[in-house]
Amino acid sequence: MDSLADGRVSYIDGRRIEDLTTDPTTRIAVGLVADCYDTFYSDDPGARNPLLAPPRSAAALREIVGLLRGVDMLAHTTFTSVMTLRTVLPQLQAAHPEYAERVRAHLDYVADNDLRVTECITDAKGHRALSPSKQQDVDAYLRVVERRPDGVVIRGAKLHITGASLAHELFVMPTKKMGPGEEDYAIACAVPANAPGLSTINTTYAFRGEDDRHYPMSRKRQMPDCFVIFDDVFVPNERIFLDGQTEFSALFAHSLGLWERLGGVAEMAHDADLLVGLAELVSEANGLGRVAHVKEKISELVIYATLVRSGLEAAIAHARSTEDGFVYPDELYTNAAKYHGAAEFNTMARNLIDIAGGSVLTAPTIGDLELPELEGHIRQYMTGNPDVSGEDRLRIMHAIRDMVADAFGGWHYVTNVQSGGGLYAQRIVTRKHYPMKESVAMAREAAGLSPKE
């Protein structure tokens, strides 16, 4: 928490945040990050956070993905950033060993100091149909505006950056493949969060009041998203991992997409099981557990949860390995699972809301329940099935609303679709890695056609 008092510049709601650790919009997220530090703390000499260790087997990959379940979102972005850099190392080493050396040094720096990192990938983009070099505003994509003997100066913005205001390091990379003439946009580097010229504009779905008991999910799962402005920020050479090599501009984004989607699938698998559990609980509380259409909706939720987790397991079981033994998830299963989990989430949330009913939005708060003049009425009229207390049914409704029908729920809807590159990106990667030739050969044989040369 002390490390955040380093002069960084952050804003929210039209004002500058003076202290991230005490500001009502960020203090809970800061506390969650601090608690996660405590979770992994070890006083062993040379100890490192296990989330930063490169997996060397499918079993090790499964173990590290399991660790992700209990961490805050900034620890999650640190994991994906570090694994992205490890994934690109072999290709950088082969073509540009000087960049690979810098990446290794930076990874050691992050691990030795147990820093938190967030990836900065999505540019402002300007006119979406135009490439970076065709934009009316040349800064629509982050670019190098000056090259010096000791480094570069970058200008632009990165949008939708989870936890940027609370991170120690920002991992900047091109958002897409750059073409000839777009060398200035092919920049990948690490920037400290308090670098001169760097500022963040925060948005958050965190509850703004004093009593957050009405928000049982988001009070434990929250992190600001940031609009990051790079206003002529200097980056020294040792922090530059790519500068002008357009043929490698998509390497970082592709690698990040893989790890971001794997983490997304792991989170979706947990949330899918949670949706099933909430549906079962609320159907019992409403006295509808034996109603046919309710049972069918829960069955759909069960199938959804099972398929998402199956995709996660398949991605790990079919993990691939680099020449130096670094293991990464299978791209086909990772992308297919992420696509299915994101594309069907809204339908599953609709099933849950349909089972629960209107009290998802209108149930009184815990504060109301504690008023002596209201307690008896609330307990009486919030009771459905007499085997479930009115208070328990009230709390179930709070959980459902917070997860799928409030600010956190809205964040869920958007990020499930957009995180990791959006649904279209996952369709592209899935098609690319699907064994299409084998399927076509099977079809030719089934149709009685001769094998194709």
C-alpha positions as CSV (number, residue, x, y, z in Angstrom):
1,M,0.0,0.0,0.0
2,D,2.9,2.3,0.7
3,S,4.3,1.7,-2.8
4,L,1.3,3.5,-4.3
5,A,2.4,6.8,-2.8
6,D,4.9,7.4,-5.5
7,G,3.5,10.5,-7.2
8,R,1.4,8.7,-9.8
9,V,-1.4,10.7,-11.3
10,S,-5.0,9.3,-11.2
11,Y,-8.4,10.8,-11.7
12,I,-12.0,9.7,-11.2
13,D,-15.4,11.5,-11.5
14,G,-13.8,14.8,-12.5
15,R,-11.3,15.0,-9.7
16,R,-7.8,13.9,-8.9
17,I,-7.4,11.0,-6.5
18,E,-5.2,12.2,-3.7
19,D,-4.7,8.9,-1.9
20,L,-5.6,5.6,-3.7
21,T,-5.5,3.7,-0.3
22,T,-8.2,5.8,1.3
23,D,-10.3,7.2,-1.6
24,P,-13.8,5.6,-1.4
25,T,-13.8,4.6,-5.0
26,T,-10.5,2.7,-4.9
27,R,-9.7,1.7,-1.2
28,I,-11.5,-1.6,-1.4
29,A,-9.7,-2.7,-4.5
30,V,-6.4,-1.6,-2.9
31,G,-7.2,-3.7,0.1
32,L,-8.0,-6.7,-2.1
33,V,-4.6,-6.4,-3.8
34,A,-2.9,-6.1,-0.4
35,D,-4.7,-9.1,1.0
36,C,-3.5,-11.1,-2.0
37,Y,0.1,-10.2,-1.2
38,D,-0.4,-11.6,2.3
39,T,-1.8,-14.8,0.8
40,F,1.4,-15.6,-1.1
41,Y,3.9,-14.1,1.4
42,S,6.9,-16.2,2.3
43,D,9.9,-15.2,4.3
44,D,12.1,-17.9,2.7
45,P,15.2,-16.5,1.1
46,G,14.7,-15.8,-2.6
47,A,11.0,-16.7,-2.4
48,R,9.0,-15.6,-5.4
49,N,5.3,-15.4,-6.1
50,P,4.2,-18.8,-7.5
51,L,1.9,-17.0,-10.0
52,L,5.1,-15.8,-11.8
53,A,6.8,-19.2,-12.1
54,P,6.9,-20.5,-15.7
55,P,4.9,-23.8,-15.9
56,R,7.0,-26.8,-17.1
57,S,4.3,-29.4,-17.4
58,A,0.5,-29.6,-17.9
59,A,0.2,-30.5,-14.2
60,A,2.1,-27.3,-13.3
61,L,-0.1,-25.3,-15.6
62,R,-3.2,-26.8,-14.0
63,E,-1.9,-25.9,-10.6
64,I,-1.1,-22.3,-11.5
65,V,-4.5,-21.8,-13.1
66,G,-6.0,-23.2,-9.9
67,L,-4.2,-20.4,-7.9
68,L,-5.8,-17.8,-10.1
69,R,-9.2,-18.6,-8.7
70,G,-8.5,-16.9,-5.4
71,V,-6.5,-13.8,-6.5
72,D,-7.5,-10.2,-7.2
73,M,-7.7,-9.0,-10.8
74,L,-4.4,-7.1,-10.6
75,A,-2.6,-10.4,-9.7
76,H,-4.4,-11.9,-12.6
77,T,-3.2,-9.2,-15.1
78,T,0.3,-9.7,-13.6
79,F,0.1,-13.4,-14.4
80,T,-1.1,-12.8,-18.0
81,S,1.5,-10.1,-18.6
82,V,4.4,-12.3,-17.3
83,M,3.3,-15.4,-19.2
84,T,2.8,-13.3,-22.4
85,L,6.4,-12.1,-22.2
86,R,7.6,-15.6,-21.6
87,T,5.6,-16.9,-24.6
88,V,7.2,-14.3,-27.0
89,L,10.8,-15.0,-25.7
90,P,11.7,-17.8,-28.2
91,Q,10.8,-15.8,-31.3
92,L,12.5,-12.6,-29.9
93,Q,15.6,-14.6,-29.0
94,A,15.9,-16.0,-32.5
95,A,15.4,-12.6,-34.3
96,H,16.3,-9.9,-31.8
97,P,18.4,-11.3,-28.9
98,E,18.9,-7.9,-27.5
99,Y,15.1,-7.6,-26.9
100,A,15.0,-11.0,-25.4
101,E,17.7,-10.1,-22.9
102,R,15.8,-7.0,-21.8
103,V,12.6,-9.1,-21.4
104,R,14.4,-11.6,-19.2
105,A,15.9,-8.8,-17.1
106,H,12.5,-7.2,-16.7
107,L,10.9,-10.5,-15.7
108,D,13.5,-11.0,-13.0
109,Y,12.9,-7.4,-11.8
110,V,9.2,-8.0,-11.5
111,A,9.6,-11.3,-9.8
112,D,12.3,-10.2,-7.4
113,N,10.3,-7.3,-6.2
114,D,6.9,-9.0,-6.5
115,L,5.5,-6.1,-8.5
116,R,2.0,-5.9,-10.0
117,V,1.8,-5.4,-13.8
118,T,-1.1,-4.7,-16.1
119,E,-1.2,-5.0,-19.8
120,C,-1.8,-1.9,-22.0
121,I,-3.0,-3.1,-25.4
122,T,-6.1,-1.4,-26.7
123,D,-5.6,1.9,-28.4
124,A,-8.1,4.7,-28.9
125,K,-8.1,3.5,-32.6
126,G,-9.9,6.6,-34.0
127,H,-11.8,5.6,-37.2
128,R,-12.1,1.9,-36.8
129,A,-12.1,1.2,-40.6
130,L,-8.7,2.9,-41.0
131,S,-5.2,1.6,-40.2
132,P,-3.0,3.5,-37.9
133,S,-1.1,5.3,-40.6
134,K,-4.4,6.4,-42.3
135,Q,-5.9,8.0,-39.3
136,Q,-6.6,11.8,-39.3
137,D,-5.2,11.9,-35.8
138,V,-1.7,10.3,-35.9
139,D,-2.0,9.7,-32.1
140,A,-5.1,7.5,-32.4
141,Y,-2.7,4.6,-31.9
142,L,0.1,4.9,-29.4
143,R,3.3,5.7,-31.2
144,V,7.0,6.7,-30.8
145,V,7.3,10.5,-31.4
146,E,11.0,10.8,-30.7
147,R,14.0,8.4,-30.7
148,R,17.0,9.3,-28.6
149,P,20.3,7.5,-28.0
150,D,19.1,6.4,-24.6
151,G,15.4,5.6,-25.4
152,V,12.2,6.7,-27.0
153,V,9.3,9.1,-26.2
154,I,5.8,7.7,-26.7
155,R,2.4,9.4,-27.0
156,G,-1.1,8.2,-27.2
157,A,-3.7,6.4,-25.0
158,K,-4.6,2.9,-24.0
159,L,-8.2,2.1,-23.1
160,H,-10.0,-0.4,-20.9
161,I,-6.9,-1.2,-18.8
162,T,-7.7,-3.1,-15.7
163,G,-6.0,-1.9,-12.5
164,A,-3.6,0.5,-14.2
165,S,-3.9,3.1,-11.4
166,L,-2.9,0.5,-8.8
167,A,-0.2,-1.4,-10.8
168,H,3.6,-0.8,-10.5
169,E,4.4,-1.5,-14.1
170,L,2.4,-1.0,-17.3
171,F,3.3,-3.5,-20.1
172,V,2.6,-1.6,-23.3
173,M,2.3,-3.4,-26.7
174,P,0.8,-2.9,-30.2
175,T,-2.9,-3.7,-30.4
176,K,-2.6,-5.3,-33.8
177,K,-0.3,-6.1,-36.7
178,M,1.4,-3.0,-38.2
179,G,2.3,-2.7,-41.8
180,P,5.0,-0.9,-43.8
181,G,5.2,2.8,-42.9
182,E,3.8,2.1,-39.4
183,E,7.1,1.4,-37.7
184,D,6.4,4.1,-35.1
185,Y,3.3,2.2,-33.9
186,A,5.3,-1.1,-33.4
187,I,6.4,-0.3,-29.9
188,A,6.4,-2.7,-26.9
189,C,7.8,-1.6,-23.6
190,A,7.5,-1.4,-19.8
191,V,6.5,1.9,-18.2
192,P,6.4,2.5,-14.4
193,A,3.1,3.8,-13.2
194,N,4.6,7.1,-11.9
195,A,6.4,8.0,-15.1
196,P,6.3,11.7,-15.9
197,G,3.6,12.3,-18.5
198,L,1.5,9.3,-17.5
199,S,-1.9,9.6,-16.0
200,T,-5.0,7.4,-15.6
201,I,-8.7,8.1,-15.6
202,N,-10.6,5.6,-13.5
203,T,-14.0,4.1,-13.8
204,T,-15.4,1.6,-11.4
205,Y,-18.5,-0.5,-10.7
206,A,-17.7,-0.4,-7.0
207,F,-20.5,0.5,-4.6
208,R,-20.1,4.2,-3.6
209,G,-22.1,4.2,-0.3
210,E,-21.0,3.2,3.2
211,D,-22.9,-0.1,3.6
212,D,-21.8,-2.6,1.0
213,R,-23.5,-5.6,2.5
214,H,-26.1,-5.3,-0.3
215,Y,-23.3,-6.1,-2.7
216,P,-21.9,-9.5,-1.6
217,M,-20.1,-10.2,-4.9
218,S,-18.6,-6.9,-6.0
219,R,-17.4,-5.9,-2.5
220,K,-15.0,-8.9,-2.9
221,R,-14.4,-8.7,-6.6
222,Q,-13.7,-5.2,-7.9
223,M,-10.9,-3.3,-9.7
224,P,-11.0,0.0,-11.4
225,D,-10.7,0.1,-15.2
226,C,-8.5,2.9,-16.6
227,F,-8.1,5.2,-19.6
228,V,-4.3,5.6,-19.6
229,I,-2.8,8.7,-21.2
230,F,0.8,8.7,-22.3
231,D,1.6,12.4,-22.8
232,D,5.2,12.3,-24.2
233,V,6.5,9.6,-21.8
234,F,10.2,8.8,-22.0
235,V,11.1,5.1,-22.0
236,P,14.8,4.1,-21.6
237,N,16.3,1.5,-23.8
238,E,16.5,-1.2,-21.2
239,R,12.7,-1.1,-21.0
240,I,12.0,-1.4,-24.7
241,F,11.1,-4.9,-26.0
242,L,10.2,-3.9,-29.6
243,D,10.8,-0.7,-31.6
244,G,9.9,-0.5,-35.2
245,Q,10.0,-4.2,-36.2
246,T,6.5,-4.4,-37.8
247,E,6.8,-8.1,-38.6
248,F,6.7,-8.8,-34.8
249,S,4.0,-6.2,-34.0
250,A,1.3,-8.8,-33.6
251,L,3.4,-11.2,-31.6
252,F,2.7,-9.7,-28.2
253,A,-1.0,-9.2,-28.8
254,H,-1.5,-12.8,-30.0
255,S,0.4,-14.2,-27.0
256,L,-1.5,-12.0,-24.6
257,G,-4.8,-13.1,-26.1
258,L,-4.0,-16.7,-25.4
259,W,-3.2,-16.2,-21.7
260,E,-6.0,-13.6,-21.2
261,R,-8.5,-16.1,-22.7
262,L,-7.2,-18.9,-20.6
263,G,-7.7,-16.8,-17.4
264,G,-11.1,-15.7,-18.7
265,V,-12.1,-19.4,-19.2
266,A,-11.0,-20.2,-15.6
267,E,-13.0,-17.4,-14.2
268,M,-16.0,-18.3,-16.4
269,A,-15.8,-21.9,-15.2
270,H,-16.1,-20.7,-11.6
271,D,-18.9,-18.2,-12.4
272,A,-20.8,-20.9,-14.3
273,D,-20.8,-23.2,-11.3
274,L,-21.9,-20.2,-9.2
275,L,-24.8,-19.5,-11.5
276,V,-25.9,-23.1,-11.1
277,G,-25.7,-22.9,-7.4
278,L,-27.6,-19.6,-7.2
279,A,-30.3,-21.0,-9.5
280,E,-30.7,-24.1,-7.3
281,L,-30.8,-22.0,-4.2
282,V,-33.4,-19.5,-5.5
283,S,-35.6,-22.1,-7.0
284,E,-35.8,-23.8,-3.6
285,A,-36.4,-20.5,-1.8
286,N,-39.2,-19.7,-4.3
287,G,-40.7,-23.1,-3.8
288,L,-40.2,-23.9,-7.5
289,G,-37.6,-26.6,-7.4
290,R,-39.9,-29.3,-8.9
291,V,-41.5,-27.1,-11.6
292,A,-40.6,-28.5,-15.1
293,H,-39.5,-25.3,-16.8
294,V,-37.3,-24.4,-13.8
295,K,-35.6,-27.8,-13.8
296,E,-35.0,-27.4,-17.6
297,K,-33.4,-24.0,-17.1
298,I,-31.1,-25.3,-14.4
299,S,-30.2,-28.2,-16.7
300,E,-29.2,-25.7,-19.3
301,L,-27.0,-24.0,-16.7
302,V,-25.5,-27.3,-15.7
303,I,-24.6,-28.2,-19.3
304,Y,-23.1,-24.7,-19.9
305,A,-21.0,-25.0,-16.7
306,T,-19.8,-28.4,-17.7
307,L,-18.8,-27.4,-21.2
308,V,-16.9,-24.4,-20.1
309,R,-15.0,-26.4,-17.6
310,S,-14.4,-29.1,-20.1
311,G,-12.8,-26.6,-22.5
312,L,-10.6,-25.4,-19.7
313,E,-9.5,-28.9,-18.8
314,A,-8.9,-29.7,-22.5
315,A,-6.8,-26.6,-23.0
316,I,-4.6,-27.7,-20.1
317,A,-4.5,-31.4,-21.0
318,H,-3.4,-30.6,-24.5
319,A,-0.9,-28.0,-23.5
320,R,2.1,-27.3,-25.8
321,S,5.7,-26.6,-25.0
322,T,8.4,-24.3,-26.3
323,E,11.9,-25.6,-27.0
324,D,13.1,-24.4,-23.6
325,G,10.3,-26.3,-21.8
326,F,7.8,-23.5,-21.1
327,V,4.3,-24.9,-21.3
328,Y,1.4,-22.9,-22.6
329,P,-2.3,-23.8,-23.1
330,D,-3.7,-25.3,-26.4
331,E,-5.0,-22.5,-28.5
332,L,-8.0,-24.4,-30.1
333,Y,-9.6,-25.4,-26.8
334,T,-8.8,-22.2,-25.1
335,N,-10.4,-20.0,-27.7
336,A,-13.4,-22.3,-28.3
337,A,-14.1,-22.5,-24.6
338,K,-13.8,-18.7,-24.2
339,Y,-16.1,-18.1,-27.1
340,H,-18.7,-20.5,-25.8
341,G,-18.5,-19.1,-22.3
342,A,-18.9,-15.5,-23.5
343,A,-21.5,-16.1,-26.2
344,E,-23.9,-18.1,-23.9
345,F,-23.4,-16.2,-20.7
346,N,-26.2,-13.7,-21.2
347,T,-28.6,-16.6,-21.9
348,M,-27.6,-18.3,-18.7
349,A,-28.0,-15.1,-16.7
350,R,-31.4,-14.7,-18.2
351,N,-32.3,-18.2,-17.0
352,L,-31.2,-17.3,-13.5
353,I,-33.2,-14.1,-13.5
354,D,-36.2,-15.9,-14.9
355,I,-36.1,-18.4,-12.1
356,A,-35.5,-15.8,-9.4
357,G,-38.2,-13.2,-10.2
358,G,-38.6,-9.5,-9.7
359,S,-37.1,-9.5,-6.2
360,V,-33.7,-9.6,-7.8
361,L,-34.1,-5.9,-8.3
362,T,-36.5,-4.9,-5.5
363,A,-35.6,-6.9,-2.4
364,P,-34.9,-4.6,0.6
365,T,-31.4,-4.2,1.9
366,I,-29.8,-5.7,5.0
367,G,-30.0,-2.2,6.6
368,D,-33.8,-2.3,6.1
369,L,-33.9,-5.7,7.7
370,E,-32.1,-4.3,10.8
371,L,-34.8,-1.6,11.5
372,P,-37.0,-2.9,14.3
373,E,-40.1,-1.5,12.7
374,L,-39.4,-3.3,9.4
375,E,-37.7,-6.5,10.3
376,G,-40.9,-8.5,11.0
377,H,-42.6,-7.4,7.8
378,I,-39.5,-8.1,5.7
379,R,-39.0,-11.6,7.1
380,Q,-42.7,-12.4,6.6
381,Y,-43.1,-11.2,3.1
382,M,-39.7,-12.2,1.8
383,T,-40.4,-15.8,2.8
384,G,-41.5,-18.1,-0.1
385,N,-40.8,-21.7,0.7
386,P,-41.2,-21.9,4.5
387,D,-38.2,-24.1,4.7
388,V,-36.1,-21.1,3.7
389,S,-36.0,-18.0,5.9
390,G,-37.0,-14.7,4.6
391,E,-33.5,-13.4,5.3
392,D,-31.8,-16.1,3.4
393,R,-34.1,-15.5,0.4
394,L,-33.3,-11.8,0.7
395,R,-29.5,-12.5,0.6
396,I,-29.8,-14.9,-2.3
397,M,-31.6,-12.1,-4.3
398,H,-28.8,-9.7,-3.4
399,A,-26.2,-12.1,-4.7
400,I,-28.1,-12.6,-8.0
401,R,-28.7,-8.9,-8.5
402,D,-25.1,-8.0,-7.8
403,M,-23.7,-10.7,-10.1
404,V,-26.0,-10.3,-13.2
405,A,-28.3,-7.3,-12.8
406,D,-26.3,-4.4,-11.4
407,A,-23.1,-2.4,-12.1
408,F,-20.9,-5.5,-11.6
409,G,-23.4,-7.5,-13.7
410,G,-23.2,-5.0,-16.5
411,W,-19.4,-5.0,-16.3
412,H,-19.7,-8.8,-16.6
413,Y,-21.8,-8.7,-19.7
414,V,-19.4,-6.4,-21.5
415,T,-16.1,-7.9,-20.4
416,N,-17.2,-11.5,-21.1
417,V,-17.6,-10.5,-24.7
418,Q,-14.7,-8.0,-25.1
419,S,-11.9,-9.3,-22.9
420,G,-9.2,-11.2,-24.7
421,G,-10.1,-9.6,-28.1
422,G,-13.8,-10.1,-28.5
423,L,-15.8,-13.0,-30.0
424,Y,-14.6,-12.5,-33.6
425,A,-11.0,-12.9,-32.6
426,Q,-11.8,-16.2,-30.9
427,R,-13.6,-17.4,-34.0
428,I,-10.6,-16.6,-36.1
429,V,-8.1,-18.4,-33.8
430,T,-10.4,-21.4,-33.4
431,R,-10.7,-21.8,-37.1
432,K,-6.9,-21.4,-37.6
433,H,-6.1,-24.2,-35.1
434,Y,-8.9,-26.6,-36.0
435,P,-7.7,-29.7,-37.8
436,M,-9.6,-28.8,-41.0
437,K,-7.6,-31.0,-43.4
438,E,-8.4,-34.1,-41.3
439,S,-12.1,-33.2,-41.2
440,V,-12.2,-32.5,-45.0
441,A,-10.5,-35.9,-45.6
442,M,-13.1,-37.6,-43.5
443,A,-15.9,-35.9,-45.4
444,R,-14.3,-36.8,-48.8
445,E,-14.2,-40.4,-47.7
446,A,-17.8,-40.4,-46.5
447,A,-18.9,-38.9,-49.8
448,G,-17.0,-41.5,-51.8
449,L,-14.5,-39.0,-53.2
450,S,-10.9,-39.9,-53.9
451,P,-8.3,-38.5,-51.4
452,K,-7.2,-35.0,-52.4
453,E,-3.5,-34.7,-53.3
